[in-house]
């Protein structure tokens, strides 16, 4: 073992280090050993002291994780060692090199912090500190670990409530190469309309704040609306304080350093002591409050922004300076009007020109409270948002008070009794997760004279009503929305209505809203969000939500930012082919969303009567059968989901297929990661594999097959994307819980009866992947609008919404002895009590005192429940092994759609729908069936171009036709006769045949003139 100094060569999650900081470097052989580190000799340990150190194990070439078998050991004045005292770190892992390696909680090529309570050693003095590497079987001749100077310090005081535990810097130690959350430390109201944001890089609209391990500094305090670094920020107006009268306005030059111990990053306010200036940020609904205090006699504020300043004016009054600026960002987004109120200005040097507003405002005195109102409607509304609409009559103090009260109210939905028995690490993770869940989505609408109003991000018109933004449904449908619906149904109803308004406004719900639609990710998964909320009884506009889902499912979009790509011809073929990027992933997501749309139709049909009920039941049945379309892209040999070319052939087959290869058909994953992506129909998926045993075997393979993250398997990406690196370092085979496509995988064991295996994996992931909160980490990958946080929180509660859109929750081992949920508007709380908490297996469950022997709990039972009691065990128990989660195909007894018509090119049975046949009154077309078959349902697609954004108004026309069957003897029988309203040109609509009869062909006859693009017939 050798000791030297140096710097790690590769730290992918960290920003570049510009200074010359050297760290202790420990090098050791596979056989292990110890080496003495400098420092701490003579230190007397006092009760409440902790040992704290940061360490970075360097990834090995042979055994990537061999250097994680590392720990520090204190030699004490009585000859004993801390390693013999059973001390544990903040995650409960023994401070022993072997135990640290077994825990898998250390991340290679990244800094890891260890905090160890030394109270059992109180009264002893430290003689020396030793670094220890345990023996491993690594083939690497040398293992390397970097260590930052270990310190002994008093433990920190514990906050008195959950608000004090929220640290919005969790997830900021990230990059485009490796994500530990990729968050920004935003200050906002719960689901507010604007963020306050400290910026370590004032020129960055994607990674504005990155945790800096040494010599941290800030360059600006800003308004922000950032939903994700991959989407980018908008409406960024910046101020930077300085104790100088004439500061340098250059972004790097104006940066001020700070001591991390003076930084507080809560959701209600951010505060920091900079070099010569203190700063504080807080926020209202559409206003940011900034407080600056100089340590000297002078204070100036540097004015800056991102994007283009297209207009700027200022007015000096006797008591203040008022600045109005209009900021325009790149891309298809709205202008932001910003109104700034500077108090007591001595002078200013503001300059506007060439799309830039720059300069310095010198404050008359050493203190300033600044209000910054923001609006996308107009300058007058921005002024109002900074004043009366903000309720900011109390200025920054008023905003601070209201923000703290709003956050305490939101966080009170989860009560943790006996917090003293819960570790700092867990409390920080729970509170931080809740902070993220309640931060997104956001209010785009603003207060108006007669209620909420907004400027449409699609056509720019100002309209009345709620409008929500900042959400990527592909991520959030899995966990974030179900958790919001469970904890805060009334708030969630307003947010959901704000997304339903997207449809009312423009005919589509954005797949990714920022605030307008962004062409990002696969699937119209707002369909599934709405179904899940409806199942939980959330009181929102379900009828209009269903109309949006049916639009997505049956109408092709002309704009790639909305709708389902490849829907035409995919809707007729049963899959989206490879001509559409990631067409196979679109197929899988479409199946999930069709299942959810079907649930919405059935829910509404139960309350409807007459023709409306018949239509909803027909649409629900049609969508239900489409929900099994995932089976159309399952290749039995080799047993994976694979894309299909336009001619129906598999994209790749035989020896050319490598399930480890990323991209192509697979969104942010590979064939392994997509091989069980049918959580809505686990029973059908098991049947596809050949039974539950075969599905379980596939899950075992997924767990046993390591992710290599090598360039050779980067596939269509052409380089190693950050998701590949994160998936590898999760160390759970191909279960890449670092990203959303894998979040259901551990639970899929439940469809095979192996609940113990599901529970073991969920507990392992919960306990070791969400670490590092103390140093800006906390997540194993991108956090994404609260989704990753909600996954963790569900694992704490012992619940998971496995079957999308159903409202059903599967049961897993809870983490805490007792946790109480106080859902908004609910008459009674839900108490979850756990015996033997922390164990990985369930022995028994009781709900309201009655034994519960099913692995899943329907929504109505959970909403009615007052107390859930769970007893855990150390060993597998086989609890509830005979039960299964719900599966769509068995719940509704449906079979996949199979078009009975013989495919015929250039006809309405060509499975393309691109060559409409013009039929005059009385005109008809005969289409053959390959066999003598009974037709029970058919679809009609009339001619029409894909719908634009915004979708055009309904043409309110009526189409009339007769459908006849041709018998074996050539005679005809009337199967159906319709006069149907045509609300959207080109829509595919299903119809039922009341009395099916076996026929060999169909005759479609127009009663009124129409253009028939496609006819389908189903059993």
N, C-alpha and C positions, 0 to 999 in steps of 0.2 A: 504494500500500500504506500502510495506517495502523495504528498501534499504540495500544491503549487498555487499559482494564481492565473486567472485567465477569464475569458468571456466565451459563452456558448456561441458556436458558429451558426446555429440554426434554431430560431425560436419563431415558428410560423404564426403564432397567434399574437405576437407582440409587435408594436411599432418599431421602426428602426431606432437604435440607440445612438445618439449623436455624441454622447460624452464618453469619457474614458473610465468607466467603472469596471474594475476587475473584481472577480469573486474568488472565493476559495475553490480550488479544483482538487477533487479526490479521485485518484486512479487506483484501481485494484484488479487483481486477477480473478479468474473464475473460482479459485479456492477461497476467496474472501479474505477478511482481515480487518484490522482497525488502524486508525491513525489519529494522533492527537491534533486537535484544532486550537488555534490561539483564542484567548479571551475567556471570560467568566471565572477565571481562577480567583478564589477568595470571596466570591459572592455568597452572602448568607441568604438562605431561602426563608421567606416569610410566608405565613399562611395566606393563601390567595394569590401567590405568585404563579406565573405561567412561564414556561419555556416556549419561545416563539422563534421559528426559523423558516426560511424559504429554501427550497432545494429543487434542482433541475436535473433529473436523470436523463442522460443522453441515450437515444435509441441505439441499440446494438445492431450489427449487421447480421449476426446469426440468430440470437435470441433478442428480439426487439426490446423486451421488457426486463432483461436481466438486471439492469442497473436500478430497478425499483426496489430491489432487496437491500434497502438502505435505511439506517436510522442513526440518531445521535444518542449517545449514552453518557450520563454524567457520573464521574467518579467523585465520591463524597468523602468528607473528612473522617468518617468512621470506617473507611475501607469498603463500604458497600457501593453498589452501583444502582442507578435509577432503573436499569433494565431488569433488576431483580425485584422491583417493587410493584410490578403489574400496572404500571402507569399506562394510560391510554391517551390518544390524541382526541381532538374535538369531534371526530367521527366515531370514536369508540374502539379504534384499532390499537392493539398493544404496540408500545414503542419498542418493537423488536424487529430487526431487519427482515427476518423470515415472515413475520406477521404482516408487515407492510407490503411485501410482495404478494402474499396470498390475498390480501384485501382488494387488490387491483384498483385502488383508489388514486394511485399516482399516475400522472400522465407524462409520457416521455416527451422530451424536447419542449417542455413547458414548465413554468415555475409552479411549485406546489407549496402550500403553507401548512405547517404543523404547529398546533397550539396544544400544549400539554400542561394540565393542572399539576403543579408541584406541591400542593398542600400536604400530601402524605409525607413529604420530605422536610417539612417546616422545621427550622432550627439547625439543620445541617448546612455546612459550607461546601461549595464546589471546589474540588481540587483541580480537576481538569475535565475537558469535554472531548469525547472520542467519537469519531465517525466510524460506523461499522457497515461493511458489506458482507452479506451472508454468502455462503457457498452456493453456486449454481452450476448447472450442467451446460452453461453457455459455451459455444465454440469460440467466441470472441476472446482474444488474448487479454484485452483490457476493457474494463468497464469504467465509465466516467460519470461523476456526479458533481455538479456545481452547487455550492452552498453560499447563501448570503449570510452575513454575520449573525450568529445566534444571539439572542438576548433573553434575559430574565426580566420581567416587568410585572407590575401588579395587574391582576385581571380587571377588565373593564366593567363598569357598572352596567347592569342589565336594564334595558328599557322597561317601562311599566305597562306598555300596551303594544298591540301588534303594529300600530303606526310607527313606533320607534324602531321596530325590527326591519322595516322595509328599507332596503338599500338599492336604489335604482341604478347603481353602478354594476350590479350583477350582470354579467354578459357583455361588458364593454371591453374585456380583454380578448379581442377577437379581430379577425381580418378576413380578407377574401381568400386567404390560404387555409385558415383554420378557424372555425367558429366555436366559441364557448358561450354563444347566445346571440352575438351581433346586435346588442341592444344599445340604446342611447339613454343617458340618465335624465329622462324627461320629468318636468314638473307640470302638473295639470290637475284639473278636477277629474273625478271619475267620469270617463267618457266625455271629457271636455272638448272644446273646439279648437284650442291652440295649446302648444307646449311652450314652456320656458326651457332653455337648453344652454348649459355651459359647453364651450367648444375648446378642445385642445388643438384643433386645426380649423381656423376660421374660413379656410378655403374649401373645406370638404362638405359636399352636400350628401354624402353617403355614410362615411365614418367620421362624424363630427367630433366625437369624444372617444378617445382610446386610452384605456388604462396604461399609464406610464409607470414602469417599475422604479425608475430613478429620476429624480429631479423633475417632478411633474409641473406643468405650467398650463395656463389658460390663455387663449387669444381673444375670446369674445363671450358675451352673454347674448342670447338670441331668442327671437320667436321661431317656432318650428312647427311643422306638421308631419314629421318623418314617420312613415309606417314601417320602413325596412330599409336597410342600406342598399338592397338590390332594386328597390323602387326609387329611392332618393327623396330628398327633402324639397320643400317648396315654401314660398312666403317667408324667407329667412331675412330678418332685419336684425342688425347687430349693434350692440354698444360694448365698449371696452373701457373700463375705468383706468385712470392713471393718477398718481400723486404729483405729476409734473404739469406745469402750465403749458408746455409746448412739447407734447410727446410725439414720438415717431409713430406715424400711422401704419407703417408696414406691419403686416400681420405677424411675422416672426419676430420683428424687433419690439413690438408692443407687448409681447407675451410676458406675463408675470408668473413667477414660480410660487409654489405653496407647499406647506407641510401637510402630508396626507392626513395627519391626526387632526387638523383643523377643518377638514372637509366633511360636511354632512350632506347626504344625498337622499332625501325623502321624496315621496310623491307629491307632498304638499308644499315643500320648499327645499331649495338647495342653498347652502351657505358655505363660505370658504374665506379663510384669511390669506389674502395674496400679499405679495411683497409691497407693503406700504398702503394697501387698500383692503377693506373687507367688502364682500359682495353677498347679496342675497337675491334669490329668485323665487317668485310665487306666481300663481296664475288664477284667473277666473275663467268664465266660459269662453270668452273671446278677447281676453286681455291678459297681458303679462305685467306683473309688477316687479320692478328692479330697485334694490336699495344698495347704495354705495356709500361707504364711509372711509375717508382718508385718515391715515395715521398722522399726517402733517396738517399744514394749513391750507393746502391747495387740492383741488379735485377737478379733473377734466374728464370728459367722456368722448371717446373716439367713435364716430359714426361710420358704419359700414353695412354691407348687405351682400347677398348672393343674388344671382340673376341680374336682369337689366332693370335699372330705374328708368321708367318711361315718363315719369313726371315727378316733380318735387317742388314744394313751396314751403315757406316758413313765415311765421308771424311772431313778432316780438311784442309782448305785452308788459305791463308794469310788474307782474308777478311771475311770469313764465315765458318760455319759448315753446311755440307749438309748431310741430313739423308734420307735414303730410307728404307721403311718398307712395308711389304706385310701382309695385315690383312685378315684373313679368319673368316667369321661368321658362326654360326650354321645354318643348314638348307640348302635348295637348292638355294644358291645364289653365286654370283661371288666373287672372291678375289678382294680386293681393294689395288692398289699400291699407296703409299703415298710418296711424295717427299717434304721435309721440308728444307727451307733455313733460318738458324739462322745467323744474322749479328754479327760481332765483338764478338767472344766468348773468354772469359777468360780461362775457363776450363770446363770440363764436367765429369760426372760420369754415363755414359750410360752403361747399362748391358742388354744383350740379352741371353735368354735361357729358356727352358721349355715352349715355346710358349708365353713368355712375353718379352716386351721391357719396361724397367723402368729406371728411373734415373733423373738426374738434369743437365741442361745446364746453366752455369753461364755466364751472359753477361758482356762484358767489358764496363761498364758504367751503367747508370740508365735507359736506353731507348732501346727498340728493336721493329723493324717492322719485322714480320715473315710472309713468304708466304708458304702456304701449298697447293701443287697441288695434285689432286686425279684423278685416272684413273682406269677403269676396264680392260683396254687393256693390258698395260705393264708399266714397270718402266720408260722407255724412254718417253712414252706419259705423264706420271705423271710429269716428269721433264719439258716437253714442256708446259703442262697446268699451271705449276707454273711460266712459263716465257713467251715465245713468244706467245703461243696460248692464254694466258690470256690477252694479250695486256697490261701486267703489267709493261711496261717500266717505268711507273710513280710510281711503287711500291704500297704501301697501299693507298697513296693519289690518284693515278690513278684509282685504284679499287673503292675507295669511290666516286670519281667524276662520273665514268661511271655508278655505281649502282644508284646513285641519279638521273642521267639523264634518265636512263632506266625506273625507277619507275615513275618519273614525266610524261614521255611519256605515260606509260600504264594508269596511273590514269587520264590523260587528256581526256580519252574516256568519262568520266562523268564530266560535268561542273555544278557547283552549284553556280549560280549568287546570289548576295546579301547574302553571307554566314553569315553576321552579324545578319540576321534575323532567322538563324537556330541555334538550341540549341547545346551546346557542346556534349551532349549525342548522338544526332542524327548524327552529323558530325563524331564523333568517331566511331559510328556503321557503317555508310556508308563507310568511308575510310578503316576501319578495315576489313569490308566485302570484299571490292575490293582487299585489300591486300591478303586475302586468295584465292579469285577466281583467281588472277593472279600469285599465287605462284605454283599452281598445274594445270595440270600434269607437269612432268619434262623431261628435255632432258637427255636421257641415252647415245645418240651418242656424240662423241667427235670430235674436229677438226683433220683432217688428211691431208696428203700432197696433196691429190686430192679432198678433200671434206669431208663431215661427214662420220664417220665410227663408228662401235660399236662392242663390243664382245657380241655375242648372249647369253642371260641368259639360253637358252634351251640346246644348244649343245656346247657352248664355242667357236664357230668359230668366227673369225673377218670378218665382212662384211661391205660393203659400204652402205650408205643410212641413213636416219633419223630413230630414234627409241625412242619412248616416254615411260615413266614409271611413277610409283607412282600414281595410280588411281584405285579406286574401282567403277566400272561402275554401280553396283547396287545402289549406292548412287548418283553418279554424273549425271547419265542420266536425272534425274528429272529436275534439274535447272542449275547446273554449266555449262554443255556444251551448253545448249541453250543460256545462258547469254554470254559465250565466243563467240559463233557464231554470236550473235547480235552485240557485242561491238568490237570484234577484229577478223573479218573473215579470214584475211590473216595469222595471227599468229595461229589461230585455225586450219587452213588448214594444217600447218606444224605439229601441234600436232596430228591431226587426221591421217595424213599420217604416222606419227611415230607409231601409233597403227595399222594401216593397215599393216605396215611392220611386225608386230607380225605374221600375217597370211602368208605373203610372206616368212618369215623366218622359220616358224615352222608349218604352216597349221592350226593354231588356233589363235584367239585373246584372251589374258588373261582376265578372268572375273575380277581378281584383280591382278594388275601388281606391283611388287616390287623388281626389274624390271621384273623378270620372273613371270610366273603364280603362283598364290597362290590359294589353294583350299579353297575358302571363298565366301560365299553368293550364292544366287540362280540367275539363268538367265544369258543369254549371251547378256547383255544389251548394249554392244558395237553396236549391230545391230540397236538399237533404237537411239543411239547417232549419228551414221552415217546417218540414215534416216533424223533425225532432222536437221543436218548440211546441208545435200543435199537440203532439203526444203528451207533453208535459203540462198541457193546459195553459200555456202562456197566452194571454188575451191580446192577440194582434189580428191584423186583417188577413185571416186565413184564406178567404175567398179570392182576394186579389193575389195573394201569394201563390195559390194554386194556378191561377191564370198565367202567372209568370213561368211557373214550372212547365205547364203544358205548352207555352210558347217555346221555351227552350227545347222541349222534347220533339216538337212537330214542325218547326219552322226553321228553315236555313237562314243564316245571317250573312249579309253581304260585307260586314265589317268584322275583322278578325278579333276585335277587342271584346266582342260579346257573342253569346250563343255557343253552339257546339260545332266545332270545326269538322268538316267532312260529313256533316249530317246528310247531305245529298251527294252521293248516292247511298251513304251508309245506312240510312234509315230503312232502305229497301233490301239491303243485303244482310243486315243483322250485325255488321261490324264496320268500323272505320278502317279503311285500308291504309297501306304505307304511303300512298300519295299525300296523305295528311301527316305532318310531322307528329311523331309519337301517337300514331293512329290507334295502336293496340291499347295504350294507356287511356286514350279517349273512350275506347270501347268498354273497358273495365269501369271507368268512372261513370259513363252513361248508364251502365247497368245499375249501379248503386243509386244514381239519381232518378232513374225510372222507377225503381222500387219505392223511393220516397215520394215521388209525384203520385204514384198509385195510392199510397197511404193517404195523401191529402185528398185525392178524389173520393176514396171510400169514406173518409171522415165527413166530407161535405155531403155525399150522397145519403148518408144516414139521416141527415136533417132536411133533405130536399124532398119534393114531391113531383109527380107528373113527368113531363118531358125532361125537365132539368135532372131529376133523379135518374131517369133512364140514360141520359147522356153521360152523367158522371159515372154511373156504374159501368157503362161500356168503356169509357176512357180509362177508368181504373183497372178493368180487366185487361185491356190492351197494353197498358203500361206495365202491369204486373208480369205479363208474359214476356215483354221486352226486357224486364229486369233479369232474365236468365240469359241474356245475350252474351255474358262473359264466356259462356261455354263455346261460343263460335270461334274463339281465338285460343282455345286450349288444344295444343298439339299432343295427342296421346303418346307419341314416340318422338321426342324424349320425355314427355310429361311436364311441359312448361307452357305458359302463355307466350305466344309468339305472334308477331304481326303477320298480316296476310296482304299480299299484293292485290292490285286492282283486278287481276284475273282470278283471284281466289287462292293462288298458290301461296305456300308459306314463304315468308321473307328469307328464311334460312333453314336448312335442314341437314341432317346427317352429321358428318364430322366437322362441318363448317360452323356448327352451332356451339357456342361456349356460353353457358349460363352466367359465368362470372363477368362477361363483357358488359360495360355500362353503355347507356344511351340507346340510340336506335329507337326501339319500340318503348323504351322504359324511361319514365320521367324521374330523373335524379336517383336512379337505382339501376339494378340489373335484373335478369330473369329470376335469380334466387329471391331477390327482394320483392318481386311481384307475384311469386308463385302461389300465394294464398290470398290474393287481393279480391276476395268476394265475401267480406265479413257480413254482408246482408243475407247471405245464403250459405252458411257453413255446411249444412246437410247436403245441399246440392253440390258444393265443392268436394266434399268427401266422396260422394258418388262418382264424381268426375275422375277422381284418383283411383277409384276401385274399392272404396269403403273407408271406414274410419281408421282402420289399421294402416292403410296406405297413406292417408293424410297425415297420421301421426308420424309415420316413417319419414315423410317429406319434411315435416317440421324438425325432426331429429337431424336430418341432413342439413337443413338451414343452420341449425345451431352448431353443427360439427364442422362446417366448411368455413375456413377463415377468409376474411376479406384481405386481399394483398395490397390494394391501392397502388398497383403497379401501372405504369404507362401502357404496358402491353394489353391491359384490359380496359383502357379508357374509352374504347369504342368510338362512337360518333362524336364524342366530345373532343377527341384528339389530344387531350392533356388530362392530367390528374386533377379533377375538380375537388373543391374543398370537402364536399360530401363523401368522397371516397376516403380521404384521410381520416375524417371523423368516424366513419363506419368501421374502419380498421381498428381505431384506438378505443372503440367501445368494447372490443374483445368479447363479443358474443356471437362469433361466427358471422353469418350473413344477416343476423338480426340487427340491423343498423338503426338502433333506437335513437341515434343522433339526428334522425330526420323523419318527417311525418309518414312517408310510405310504409314504415315498419312499425308504427305505433300500435297496430292491432295484432302483430304477429305472435307475441307470447300468449295472448289470450285465445288464439285459434286452437290451442290444445284442448280447450273446453268443448269444442265440437267433436272431440274424440273420446271424451270422458276422462282425460288425463288432467284433471283440474290441479292436482298437486304440482305437476310440471309447470303449468301456467303460473301458479302462485309463486313457486320458487324463483322463476325468472323475473317476475314483476318486482318481487321484494329485492332481488339482487340489483336490478336496474335502479330502483328507487333509492337504495342505500349507498350506491357507489358512483353513480353517474352525475348526480347533482351536487357536486362538491366544488370548493374553491370560491365560495361567495365572498370570502374576506379579501380576495385580491382580484375582483372583477371577473370571476369566472361563474360557476354555478350551474352551467348547462353543458350537455354533451354535444350540442350543435345549435343551429339557428333556433331562436325562441319563437319568432313568428306570431306577433299579435296576441300573445297569451296562450297559444296552443301548447307549447312545450311545458309551460307552467301548469296548465290545467291537467296535462298528463300526470305530472308529479303530484298535484293536489288530489286527484282521484286516487292515486296509489296510496296516499296518506289516509284518505277516507275509507279505503277498501271497497271502492266502487269503480266501474268503468263502463262507458256507453259503447259496448262492442258492436251491437247491431245498429248501423246508422239509421236515423230517422224513426226508430221504433219507440223511443222513450224507455226502453228496457236497460237495466244496469246489471252487469255481472258482478259477483262478489269476489273480493280478494282480501288478503290479510291487512287490516288497518295497522297504522304505525303507532298511534298514541293510545294510552290507557283510556282516555275519554276525550271526545270532541263533540261539540254541540253546534248544530247548524240552526240558524235563525233565518229561514227564507223570508224574503220581503213579502209582506202582506199575508203571511200564513198565520193561522190562529195559534199554532203550537210548534215548538221546536222539534228537531230530530236529533236525538242523542245516540251516539255510537260509542259503545262501551266495549273494551277489549280486555280479555284475560290473557296473560302472558304476551303482552305486546312486543313486537320485534321479531317474533318467531315467523318462519316462512310458510307454515301450513295451517289450514283451518281444520279444527276438530269438530266444532258445532256452531250453529247459528240459531238465534231466536229473534223473532220479530214480534214486538209487543207481547213477549212472554211465550209465544207459540214456537215450537220447533219448526225450523225452515230447512228443508232438505233439497232445495233446488239451487243451482249455481247462479241463476238469474232471478231478478226481481222486476216484475212489470212496473211500469210507471205509476199506475193507480195504487199499487200496494206501497210503493216507496213514498208517494205523496201523502198517503194516509198514515204511515207509520210514525210513531212517537219515539220508539226505542229499538235499536238494533244491538244485540249482544253477540259478540264473537269470541269464541275460545280458540286460541292458537296452540300449535304444537311444534316441537322440534323436528319431528319425523313425519313422513307422508302418512296420511290417514285414510285416503280414499273417500273423503267426505263428498257426498252428493254425486258420486261417479255415474249414477244412472241417469242423471239429468243433463240436459243440453240447453245452451242458449237458443233463442228463437231463430228460425231459418225461414226466409221468405217463401221458398217453394213449398215447404210443408205447412206453413201457417195459412197460406191461401190456396193450396192445392192446385197450383198452376203448372202448365207445361210450356216450353219455349215456343215462340212463334215460328211457323214454317209455312212459307208462301206455297199454296197449292197450285198456283198457275204455272204453266210451262213458260220458261223464260224465252222471250222472242225479241230479237233486236229491232230497234226503231218502232216499237209498239208501246202501248201503255203497260206492257208486262216485261219491259227490258231491264228492270231493276236499276234504272238510271234516272228516269223522270225528267230528262232534258229535252225531249221532243214531244211536246203536247200535241194531241190529236184534236183538231177542231171538229166538233160535232154540231150540226144544225138540229133544230127540233125534229125528232123522229129518227135522226141518225144514230147509228149504233156501231159497236165493234164487238166481235166475238173473240174470246180468248180461251184457249184450251187448257184443260187440266190433264196431267199425265195419267191419271187413273180415275176410276169412278169414285167420287168423294162427296161427302156432305160438307157444305160450307156454312159455318156458324157465325163468322165475322168477316168483314171486309173493310179495307180502307180505300178512301178516295183522295187523291191529290190532284187538285186542279192546277192549271197552268199559272205561273207567276214567278217573278224573279225573287231571289233571296232578299229578305227584308233589310233595309238600311238601318243606320243609327243616326238620328232617332228613327224608330219605325214609323212608317206612314200611317195616316188615319185609316180606320176601317172603311172599306168601300160600301158596306151595307147592302151588297147585292145578294140575290137569292139564286141558288142553283137547284134545278129539278132533274131527276133522273129515275129510271126504272132499272132494276137488276133482275135479269131473268136467268134461269138455269136451263141448259140444254140437256135433255135426257139421252139415254142410249138410243132410243128410237127416233131422235131428231125433234121430238116435240119439246115445247118450252113450258116452263112453270115460273110464275112470278115469285121471286124470292123476297124482294124488298122494293119499296117505292118511297122516294124521299123528296122533300122540298126543304133544303137546308140553307140557313144563312151562311154567307161566306164573309167572315170577319177579317181574315188575313189571306191574301193571295199566296198560293203555294203551300198552304198548310196541309198536312196529312191528317185526315180525320177518320176515326174508326166508327163502324156501324154494326149493329147486331142484326142477325136474321132470326126472326121469331120462330119460324118453322123450317129448320134445315132439311134439305132433301138431297139425296145423292144425284150428282149430275156429272157430265163429262166435259162441259164447257160453260162459260158464263157469257152472257150478252149484256153489255152496258149500253143503255139506250137513253139519249138525251131527251128530256121533255122540253127544256129551254136550251137555247144555244149555249155551249160551254166548251172549254178546252180541257181535255182530260190528259194529265201528265202521267199518272200512274194509278193502276188498280192492283190491289193485293187481295188474296183470299186465304182465309185460315179456317182450320177445323173448329 
